[in-house]
């Protein structure tokens, strides 16, 4: 799941450093924020998303949605 999430984040970032990622996950998926943080940190090592903060919003259902990313401002 985090590998697929990272692919989408990297496409949206277009080479810019990612500071934060906001994910909406349905409670049917049983995503725990500490586990998501750890797994995303592992797959993001060495990428534009390395060190990015992950914010999890839990909703009803079974959807997983990348709501937004925050990137470093252009210089």
One Martini backbone bead per residue (centre of mass of N, CA, C, O) as a GRO file, in nm:
protein
   75
    1UNK     BB    1   0.058   0.062  -0.023
    2UNK     BB    2   0.304   0.263   0.014
    3UNK     BB    3   0.419   0.230  -0.269
    4UNK     BB    4   0.174   0.345  -0.419
    5UNK     BB    5   0.168   0.613  -0.272
    6UNK     BB    6   0.451   0.707  -0.358
    7UNK     BB    7   0.404   0.718  -0.661
    8UNK     BB    8   0.195   0.945  -0.648
    9UNK     BB    9   0.362   1.153  -0.497
   10UNK     BB   10   0.592   1.176  -0.704
   11UNK     BB   11   0.421   1.275  -0.940
   12UNK     BB   12   0.310   1.533  -0.798
   13UNK     BB   13   0.596   1.660  -0.721
   14UNK     BB   14   0.796   1.687  -0.962
   15UNK     BB   15   1.087   1.682  -0.782
   16UNK     BB   16   0.986   1.782  -0.525
   17UNK     BB   17   0.991   1.827  -0.201
   18UNK     BB   18   0.838   1.647   0.057
   19UNK     BB   19   0.665   1.733   0.363
   20UNK     BB   20   0.356   1.626   0.310
   21UNK     BB   21   0.091   1.382   0.383
   22UNK     BB   22  -0.256   1.318   0.293
   23UNK     BB   23  -0.470   1.061   0.429
   24UNK     BB   24  -0.759   0.867   0.339
   25UNK     BB   25  -0.913   0.616   0.553
   26UNK     BB   26  -1.091   0.354   0.595
   27UNK     BB   27  -1.189   0.162   0.867
   28UNK     BB   28  -1.186  -0.115   0.711
   29UNK     BB   29  -0.859  -0.109   0.677
   30UNK     BB   30  -0.703  -0.070   0.948
   31UNK     BB   31  -0.533   0.197   0.983
   32UNK     BB   32  -0.238   0.278   1.145
   33UNK     BB   33  -0.054   0.547   1.199
   34UNK     BB   34   0.219   0.427   1.294
   35UNK     BB   35   0.241   0.222   1.060
   36UNK     BB   36   0.228   0.424   0.828
   37UNK     BB   37   0.470   0.594   0.904
   38UNK     BB   38   0.681   0.366   0.894
   39UNK     BB   39   0.630   0.257   0.607
   40UNK     BB   40   0.672   0.523   0.454
   41UNK     BB   41   0.960   0.581   0.551
   42UNK     BB   42   1.086   0.330   0.420
   43UNK     BB   43   0.998   0.382   0.114
   44UNK     BB   44   1.110   0.698   0.112
   45UNK     BB   45   1.387   0.641   0.108
   46UNK     BB   46   1.566   0.839  -0.123
   47UNK     BB   47   1.339   1.044  -0.172
   48UNK     BB   48   1.129   1.321  -0.198
   49UNK     BB   49   0.975   1.186   0.077
   50UNK     BB   50   1.183   1.214   0.277
   51UNK     BB   51   1.052   1.300   0.595
   52UNK     BB   52   0.762   1.300   0.568
   53UNK     BB   53   0.461   1.381   0.671
   54UNK     BB   54   0.182   1.187   0.809
   55UNK     BB   55  -0.165   1.226   0.750
   56UNK     BB   56  -0.449   1.081   0.912
   57UNK     BB   57  -0.777   1.009   0.786
   58UNK     BB   58  -1.070   0.880   0.923
   59UNK     BB   59  -1.325   0.685   0.771
   60UNK     BB   60  -1.575   0.557   0.625
   61UNK     BB   61  -1.493   0.248   0.494
   62UNK     BB   62  -1.257   0.144   0.197
   63UNK     BB   63  -1.091   0.391   0.133
   64UNK     BB   64  -0.802   0.526  -0.052
   65UNK     BB   65  -0.671   0.866  -0.016
   66UNK     BB   66  -0.502   1.121  -0.169
   67UNK     BB   67  -0.542   1.444  -0.078
   68UNK     BB   68  -0.235   1.555  -0.014
   69UNK     BB   69   0.048   1.772  -0.076
   70UNK     BB   70   0.357   1.900   0.052
   71UNK     BB   71   0.581   2.131  -0.085
   72UNK     BB   72   0.849   2.279  -0.166
   73UNK     BB   73   0.933   2.569  -0.251
   74UNK     BB   74   1.027   2.748  -0.495
   75UNK     BB   75   1.330   2.929  -0.573
   0.00000   0.00000   0.00000
